[in-house]
Structures are given as C-alpha cells and as structure tokens.
C-alpha cells in the first residue's frame, strides 16, 4: 500500500522551489563588474581566448551556489573551458568544464555550506575569475 503525505510533499516542493530560485538568483549575488577578453594564437588556426571578470559574494549572502557560464564562439572540439578564481591575487579555486555542442558551458561551485547547523562561507568578498577557451581563429577576409 502506498501512502502519500501531502503535507510533507508540499514542504519538500516549497523547499525545492526555494533552492531553484536561489540558484537563479546567484547571478545577482555574484554579478560581473567588468570583463576583459584577449585572444592569443596557438598556431595558424587556433588560439586561447582569455576572459577576466570579477564577482562579489556579499557578507549577508544566504545562497549556496555560484556559477560561471557562457558561450564559446568557434570552439575547438575536445577542449574544456578552464576556470581560475583568485582572491587578492592568490589562487583559491581551479576547475574545468566541457563545452556543449551549442558552444555553451556552465560550472557550478559551492559558495556557502550549512552542515549540522554549522555555516561555512567558502567564498566571501571580492574575486577575479579567469576563463580560458580554445577557439578557432577568425578567418582573414582581406582581398588582394
């Protein structure tokens, strides 16, 4: 016999919705102030696109996750996106994530943890993020 507890289900549903909303709102908590992108050739057809941006985790942050996402134009298949996070010039978190077929990528990371009632702020304050993508170089369209 299957017993369904609607009160518990409603609580779990509300809790799930709150978590989803929290994830969606993380972007406003970790908003970019600037972004600077450079392209360095590796050879005649490929290069490394480097984007530098920033994010801030406020002192009163209650959201558990942050994420880095974007889209790679002209990605070289088989090359992941490399993400490096620094605080005060010191490395604090490095990661890599795959590029999807549509060129998009997303890397999610824990910003705040609550375990057994104990709050741990994994990220707090201002950070610089460096994002590295391997791309095909633009084809020159100059004519002679």
C-alpha positions in Angstrom: 0.0 0.0 0.0 1.3 3.4 -1.0 0.7 6.3 1.5 1.3 9.8 0.2 1.8 12.5 2.8 0.6 15.7 1.0 1.9 18.0 3.9 5.4 16.6 3.6 5.2 16.7 -0.2 4.2 20.4 -0.1 7.1 21.2 2.2 9.5 19.4 0.0 8.1 21.1 -3.1 8.4 24.5 -1.5 12.0 23.7 -0.4 12.9 22.5 -3.9 11.4 25.7 -5.4 13.4 27.8 -3.0 16.6 26.0 -3.9 15.9 26.6 -7.6 15.1 30.2 -7.1 18.3 30.5 -5.0 20.3 29.1 -7.9 18.7 31.5 -10.3 19.4 34.5 -8.1 23.1 33.7 -7.6 23.9 35.8 -10.7 22.7 38.9 -9.0 24.7 38.0 -5.9 27.8 37.3 -8.0 27.4 40.0 -10.6 30.2 40.9 -13.0 31.6 44.4 -12.7 33.8 44.2 -15.8 35.0 41.7 -18.4 38.2 41.9 -20.5 38.8 39.4 -23.3 42.0 38.7 -25.2 42.9 36.2 -28.0 46.4 34.6 -28.1 47.2 32.5 -31.2 48.5 28.9 -30.5 49.1 28.2 -34.2 47.7 29.5 -37.6 44.2 28.2 -36.9 43.6 28.1 -33.1 44.0 30.4 -30.2 43.3 30.8 -26.5 40.5 33.2 -25.6 41.0 34.6 -22.1 38.3 36.5 -20.3 38.9 38.2 -17.0 35.9 39.2 -14.9 35.0 39.6 -11.2 32.4 38.6 -8.8 31.5 39.5 -5.2 29.9 37.4 -2.5 28.3 39.7 0.0 28.7 39.3 3.7 24.9 38.6 4.2 24.8 36.0 1.4 22.5 33.1 2.1 22.7 31.4 -1.3 24.6 28.1 -1.5 25.9 28.2 -5.1 27.7 30.3 -7.6 28.4 29.6 -11.2 30.4 30.6 -14.2 28.6 30.3 -17.5 29.0 31.5 -21.1 29.2 30.5 -24.7 32.3 29.8 -26.8 32.2 31.1 -30.3 34.1 28.8 -32.7 35.1 26.2 -30.0 37.8 23.6 -30.8 36.1 20.3 -30.1 37.6 18.3 -27.2 39.0 21.3 -25.3 37.4 22.1 -22.0 36.9 25.6 -20.6 39.4 26.3 -17.8 38.2 28.5 -14.9 40.6 30.0 -12.3 39.3 32.0 -9.3 41.6 34.3 -7.4 41.3 36.4 -4.2 43.8 39.2 -3.6 46.0 37.7 -6.3 46.1 34.3 -4.7 44.5 31.2 -6.4 41.6 29.8 -4.5 39.8 27.5 -7.0 40.6 26.0 -10.3 38.2 23.9 -12.4 37.4 22.8 -15.9 34.1 22.1 -17.7 33.1 20.7 -21.0 31.7 22.8 -23.8 28.3 21.6 -25.0 27.5 21.1 -28.7 25.9 24.6 -28.9 29.1 26.2 -27.5 27.6 26.8 -24.0 29.3 25.9 -20.8 28.5 26.2 -17.1 30.4 25.4 -13.9 28.6 25.4 -10.6 30.5 25.7 -7.3 29.7 25.8 -3.6 29.7 29.4 -2.1 28.2 28.6 1.3 27.6 25.4 3.2 25.4 24.5 6.1 26.1 21.1 7.7 24.6 20.2 11.0 23.6 23.8 11.6 27.2 25.0 11.1 27.6 27.7 8.4 30.8 27.7 6.4 31.5 30.6 4.0 33.6 29.0 1.2 33.6 32.2 -0.7 33.3 35.7 0.8 34.3 39.0 -0.6 35.7 40.0 -4.0 37.2 37.6 -6.6 38.8 37.8 -10.0 37.8 35.0 -12.4 39.9 34.0 -15.4 38.2 31.9 -18.1 40.3 30.2 -20.8 38.7 28.8 -24.0 40.4 27.1 -27.0 38.9 28.6 -30.2 39.4 28.6 -33.9 40.9 31.9 -35.0 38.8 34.2 -37.2 39.5 33.7 -40.9 41.0 36.8 -42.6 38.7 38.2 -45.2 41.1 40.7 -46.7 41.5 40.5 -50.5 44.5 41.4 -52.6 
